[in-house]
Amino acid sequence: MRIPAPVLRPFHGVGRATAFLAVGALVQFGALCVLAVPWLNGGPTRALSCLLAVLGMVGVLGAGCPVLSRMQRARFRVRMGVEIPAPGRPWSWRQLGYHLMAGPLIALGGACVLVLWAAAAVAATTYAWVWVLPPETRLAQGGYAVQGAYVTAAGVAGLYAAAWLSGTLARLDVRAGTDRLGPSRAERLARRVEDLTERRSEVVAATDAERRRIERDLHDGAQQRLVSLAVNLGLAKVTLGDLPEDARKVIDDAHREAKEAIEELSNLVRGLHPAVLEDRGLDAALSGLAERAPLPVGVSVELPDRPAPAIEAVAYFVVSEALANVVKHAEASRADVRVERHGGILLVVVSDDGVGGADPSGGTGLAGLAKRVASVDGTFSISSPAGGPTEVTVELPCAL
């Protein structure tokens, strides 16, 4: 006869939990012995002796704490599939508290559950093993059949109780072990911050690499096609002299549009990631920006060595966007760019003598600039009183 699923549902997974508790009792047996030894033969009777005994217990467990913690973490990983990271320090009061209190108490509870499993299993199978007894023994026990029914019912109830207790104790042990044997809350937060910082750095580097790839594709693909088109249209203007005036006008317009498209695409490519930045560094790239600006721009770059590529890209982007804002909004006659390194900080300052009044919330691109700087843990500030001058200051970490 097939047993209904709801009857067996409470026993799902209890084998794993019971084995987990059994191994825990074995691991804690040594700790239990350490706790019990000072109290054998009546134990110490004086207050000082009791204090020394307690201190001795704590000292012995403290010395073995790293080994016990590794064994317990292995038990959690193998038996329950719970990975508890090792804390930063091999010894802590939190770990010792588990081995002194939580671990022994749960192990003692696990041992009691194992005894309950054994007793309940024997009681639930009364009718199976009672027939092993000699017939005269069964006959001597009048009414054994009725008594066996009661014992069997008690055994079945004990099995359900043991299953519930096994799962409850296992969950309690997992909670206590995770809290006490793993990193503290502060350590977990610190590791989380480090992990997020590392991932963000990877995203920034991947984004910068993708930007360089797009720049190469545009430069080597679409831009070269436009150049070829402009050259062909120029040749058509020179060689096809007998064309009607309307056709010549169409070719002229197309030639002009092609050259303008090449110029716009060149500006776009330089804005994404100029090749000179990757080849020659910030000084050359910023000098190129200054030469293309429609107003005088002074550039001062003092760097003992090149920063990380992602930092270089952000610094270039800052100067490019800041100069674009100067040209569009500042009504300035001059701008200055200063890039210096102070220890682990790359300082970028862009100033102009314009009308001032720049507002990051006014749609001038300053808000996006601040976000780009923040993506690499940099700081962004702007001073732009009405009437000018305006100064954008950015500090970028040199090591990313």
C-alpha atoms as one frame of an Amber mdcrd trajectory, in Angstrom:
protein
   0.000   0.000   0.000   1.312   3.412  -1.000   1.599   5.941   1.833  -0.105
   9.296   0.977   2.267  12.174   0.258   0.875  14.492   3.002   1.751  11.831
   5.582   5.385  11.760   4.453   5.773  15.499   3.836   7.052  16.294   7.392
   9.926  13.858   6.813  11.238  15.485   3.635  14.843  16.553   4.178  14.997
  15.350   7.783  17.702  12.818   6.926  20.029  15.605   5.893  19.170  17.681
   8.956  19.629  14.702  11.281  23.014  13.844   9.779  23.981  17.507  10.136
  23.088  17.438  13.835  24.886  14.114  14.358  28.114  15.456  12.865  27.709
  18.601  14.946  27.447  16.513  18.110  30.678  14.723  17.177  32.502  17.980
  16.453  31.318  19.481  19.717  32.216  16.376  21.717  35.735  17.682  22.284
  34.418  21.039  23.421  31.935  19.302  25.729  34.785  17.281  27.232  36.771
  20.470  27.856  33.756  21.995  29.552  33.151  18.879  31.657  36.705  17.979
  32.769  37.091  20.665  35.468  33.855  19.544  37.079  34.608  15.832  37.334
  34.896  14.319  40.818  32.772  17.088  42.278  34.701  19.918  40.645  36.290
  22.869  42.445  34.548  24.058  45.579  36.102  27.427  46.233  35.250  30.590
  44.336  38.836  31.141  43.163  39.126  27.541  41.994  35.850  27.863  40.075
  37.095  31.060  38.451  40.376  29.437  37.455  38.509  26.436  36.057  36.273
  28.670  33.955  39.258  30.688  32.721  41.067  27.454  31.853  38.060  26.263
  29.833  37.884  29.555  27.971  41.633  29.521  27.324  41.670  25.981  25.908
  38.650  26.628  23.674  40.105  29.973  22.636  43.339  28.261  21.530  41.380
  25.702  19.521  38.854  28.221  18.233  40.345  28.591  14.704  40.414  24.820
  14.175  36.917  24.307  15.573  35.586  27.151  13.433  37.054  25.644  10.261
  35.536  22.269  11.113  32.143  23.813  11.749  32.195  25.844   8.538  33.075
  22.663   6.640  30.123  20.917   8.318  27.746  23.678   7.280  29.076  23.595
   3.713  29.073  19.803   3.222  25.952  18.823   5.151  23.644  21.794   4.571
  25.123  23.500   1.529  25.563  26.726   3.513  28.749  28.584   2.678  29.983
  30.663   5.610  32.902  32.906   4.593  35.856  32.935   6.945  36.078  36.160
   8.966  38.983  38.521   8.625  40.456  37.419  11.958  41.046  33.726  12.815
  39.889  34.326  16.392  37.095  36.456  17.810  34.802  36.559  20.817  31.870
  35.861  18.491  33.386  32.544  17.421  34.318  31.659  20.983  30.752  32.418
  22.064  29.464  29.889  19.553  31.838  27.167  20.769  31.134  27.941  24.430
  27.354  28.346  24.336  25.437  27.930  21.084  27.426  25.009  19.690  27.382
  22.806  22.823  23.709  23.522  23.541  22.633  22.715  19.985  24.865  19.628
  19.977  23.271  18.485  23.225  19.851  19.061  21.699  20.935  17.134  18.601
  22.049  14.200  20.754  18.659  14.187  22.465  16.935  14.241  19.062  19.022
  11.258  17.938  17.928   9.364  21.061  14.324  10.356  20.309  14.690   9.069
  16.743  15.964   5.704  18.021  13.329   5.328  20.741  10.484   6.413  18.441
  11.644   4.053  15.695  11.692   1.129  18.132   8.258   2.039  19.523   6.707
   2.575  16.080   7.842  -0.881  14.941   6.640  -2.730  18.041   4.533  -5.184
  16.061   7.499  -5.932  13.815  10.011  -6.932  16.456   7.669  -8.262  19.186
   7.278 -11.441  17.175  11.002 -12.036  17.548  10.388 -12.749  21.249   9.746
 -16.345  22.344   6.028 -17.328  22.280   5.913 -17.969  26.029   7.130 -14.395
  26.634   4.348 -12.939  24.488   1.743 -15.150  26.151   2.980 -14.128  29.593
   2.184 -10.510  28.737  -1.568 -10.473  28.673  -3.050  -7.787  26.477   0.240
  -7.091  24.729  -1.607  -6.426  21.477  -3.496  -3.489  22.975  -0.375  -2.223
  24.701   1.500  -2.539  21.422  -1.053  -0.299  19.727  -0.467   2.422  22.270
   3.309   2.033  22.020   3.123   2.144  18.213   1.006   5.305  18.272   3.442
   6.921  20.713   6.336   5.887  18.465   4.723   7.397  15.361   4.093  10.628
  17.269   7.723  10.534  18.413   8.896  10.188  14.812   6.934  13.283  13.770
   8.271  15.153  16.802  11.835  14.080  15.998  11.415  15.219  12.382  10.171
  18.634  13.482  12.882  19.006  16.105  15.603  17.983  13.626  14.563  20.646
  11.139  14.134  23.294  13.836  17.501  22.600  15.464  19.259  22.506  12.081
  17.800  25.894  11.125  18.731  27.298  14.519  22.280  25.987  14.134  22.568
  27.495  10.644  21.382  30.850  11.929  23.754  30.803  14.905  26.702  29.586
  12.834  26.167  32.153  10.101  25.976  34.921  12.671  28.862  33.795  14.865
  31.329  31.865  12.688  31.293  34.179   9.676  32.314  37.797   9.221  30.759
  40.410  11.474  28.247  42.881  10.105  30.965  45.501   9.731  33.204  43.030
   7.877  30.334  41.981   5.605  29.595  45.607   4.773  33.278  46.289   4.112
  33.515  43.263   1.836  30.331  44.313   0.068  31.751  47.775  -0.516  34.991
  46.278  -1.861  33.044  43.934  -4.122  30.841  46.724  -5.449  33.874  48.957
  -5.971  35.646  46.220  -7.897  32.581  45.518 -10.013  32.077  49.182 -10.725
  35.717  49.477 -11.772  35.207  46.547 -14.131  32.092  48.192 -15.584  33.937
  51.493 -16.045  36.854  49.722 -17.735  34.501  47.717 -19.960  32.590  50.873
 -20.904  35.803  52.661 -21.745  36.969  49.700 -23.849  33.625  49.655 -25.675
  33.916  53.393 -26.301  37.353  52.870 -27.816  36.011  50.062 -29.994  33.193
  52.276 -31.278  35.704  55.043 -31.975  37.872  52.656 -34.010  34.888  51.288
 -35.921  33.664  54.770 -36.799  37.122  55.955 -37.749  38.028  52.915 -39.837
  34.560  52.233 -41.214  31.971  54.997 -41.638  34.486  57.846 -41.698  36.592
  56.190 -44.400  33.488  55.565 -46.501  32.490  59.214 -46.206  35.994  60.302
 -47.182  35.843  58.035 -50.220  32.436  59.451 -51.121  33.687  63.035 -50.812
  36.716  62.246 -52.979  34.534  60.662 -55.670  32.171  63.637 -55.647  35.154
  65.987 -55.917  36.475  64.033 -58.900  33.044  64.145 -60.477  33.015  67.953
 -60.182  36.399  68.208 -61.874  36.054  65.584 -64.605  32.415  65.980 -65.613
  32.514  69.487 -67.001  29.674  69.100 -69.536  26.957  68.405 -66.930  23.829
  70.519 -66.826  23.793  73.257 -64.225  21.154  71.468 -62.122  23.226  68.259
 -61.987  26.388  70.230 -61.109  24.491  71.962 -58.288  23.360  68.587 -56.924
  26.954  67.299 -56.984  28.201  70.459 -55.283  25.594  70.157 -52.538  26.357
  66.468 -52.040  30.101  67.204 -51.893  29.565  69.902 -49.285  27.255  67.684
 -47.207  29.796  64.851 -47.327  32.574  67.125 -46.071  30.336  68.457 -43.279
  29.391  64.900 -42.311  33.081  63.979 -42.181  33.755  66.930 -39.899  30.843
  66.078 -37.606  31.868  62.433 -37.472  35.460  63.429 -36.680  34.230  65.560
 -33.791  32.066  62.674 -32.578  34.984  60.247 -32.753  37.232  62.631 -30.841
  34.512  63.068 -28.215  34.156  59.310 -27.730  37.827  58.510 -27.260  40.441
  60.283 -29.355  43.226  58.107 -30.658  45.805  60.669 -29.525  44.686  60.159
 -25.913  45.464  56.474 -26.053  48.709  56.963 -28.005  50.235  60.070 -26.425
  48.310  60.792 -23.221  46.427  63.712 -21.720  48.862  66.479 -22.592  48.656
  65.897 -26.340  44.901  65.199 -26.289  44.075  68.353 -24.316  46.386  70.418
 -26.506  44.392  69.200 -29.496  41.159  70.284 -27.789  42.622  73.724 -27.146
  43.718  74.137 -30.762  40.244  73.346 -32.060  38.486  75.690 -29.613  37.191
  78.997 -31.126  38.776  81.001 -28.291  42.248  81.075 -26.708  42.733  78.179
 -24.273  45.795  77.838 -22.071  46.771  74.247 -21.188  49.065  73.230 -18.350
  49.592  69.494 -17.745  52.071  68.378 -15.091  52.028  64.611 -14.632  55.001
  62.490 -13.547  53.405  59.439 -15.179  50.208  58.492 -16.942  47.156  57.604
 -14.847  44.908  54.619 -15.559  43.175  54.662 -18.976  39.718  55.040 -17.395
  40.902  58.050 -15.374  42.488  59.590 -18.451  39.228  59.157 -20.348  37.207
  60.851 -17.581  39.686  63.735 -17.340  39.518  64.263 -21.105  35.729  64.113
 -21.008  35.641  66.695 -18.220  37.807  69.156 -20.127  35.976  68.549 -23.405
  32.526  69.118 -21.905  33.669  72.072 -19.810  35.172  73.812 -22.836  32.029
  73.082 -24.844  29.987  74.776 -22.106  32.368  77.745 -22.154  31.923  78.162
 -25.906  28.120  77.792 -25.762  27.176  79.695 -22.626  29.995  81.631 -20.975
  30.580  84.434 -23.522  34.215  84.198 -22.467  37.273  85.620 -24.192  39.669
  83.063 -22.712  39.755  79.716 -20.885  42.464  77.862 -19.000  42.953  74.152
 -18.319  45.202  72.924 -15.525  45.921  69.241 -14.823  48.164  68.288 -11.909
  48.821  65.275  -9.743  48.937  65.606  -5.970  49.763  62.255  -4.395  46.988
  59.873  -5.350  44.722  62.614  -6.719  44.535  63.901 -10.283  43.378  67.526
 -10.144  41.597  68.950 -13.208  40.649  72.653 -13.219  38.895  74.415 -16.102
  38.337  78.160 -15.708  37.087  80.979 -17.925  36.504  84.746 -17.723  32.899
  84.595 -18.910  29.624  85.865 -17.464  29.314  83.076 -14.856  25.999  81.928
 -13.437  26.494  78.282 -14.469  23.948  76.020 -12.767  24.302  72.192 -12.798
  20.493  71.887 -12.888  20.146  74.283 -15.815  20.682  71.738 -18.565  24.264
  72.769 -19.433  25.616  69.232 -19.148  27.183  69.835 -15.732  24.936  67.257
 -14.023  26.047  64.571 -16.459  29.625  65.677 -15.966  29.285  65.225 -12.198
  27.836  61.719 -12.694  30.684  60.758 -14.986  33.193  61.921 -12.387  31.350
  60.077  -9.600  31.531  56.827 -11.603  35.231  56.588 -10.715  34.899  57.868
  -7.131  35.901  61.397  -8.094  34.600  64.693  -6.729  33.114  67.506  -8.789
  32.650  71.139  -7.777  31.914  74.369  -9.614  32.236  78.025  -8.667  30.332
  80.330 -11.009  29.027  83.523  -9.438  26.969  85.891 -11.561  29.359  88.044
 -13.574  32.054  85.361 -13.511  34.559  83.946 -13.486  33.649  80.228 -13.624
  35.896  77.464 -12.336  35.198  73.742 -12.599  37.315  71.621 -10.255  37.481
  67.840 -10.459  39.526  65.456  -8.308  40.038  61.935  -9.653  41.746  58.995
  -7.923  44.877  58.073  -9.837  44.628  54.392  -8.920  41.435  52.707 -10.174
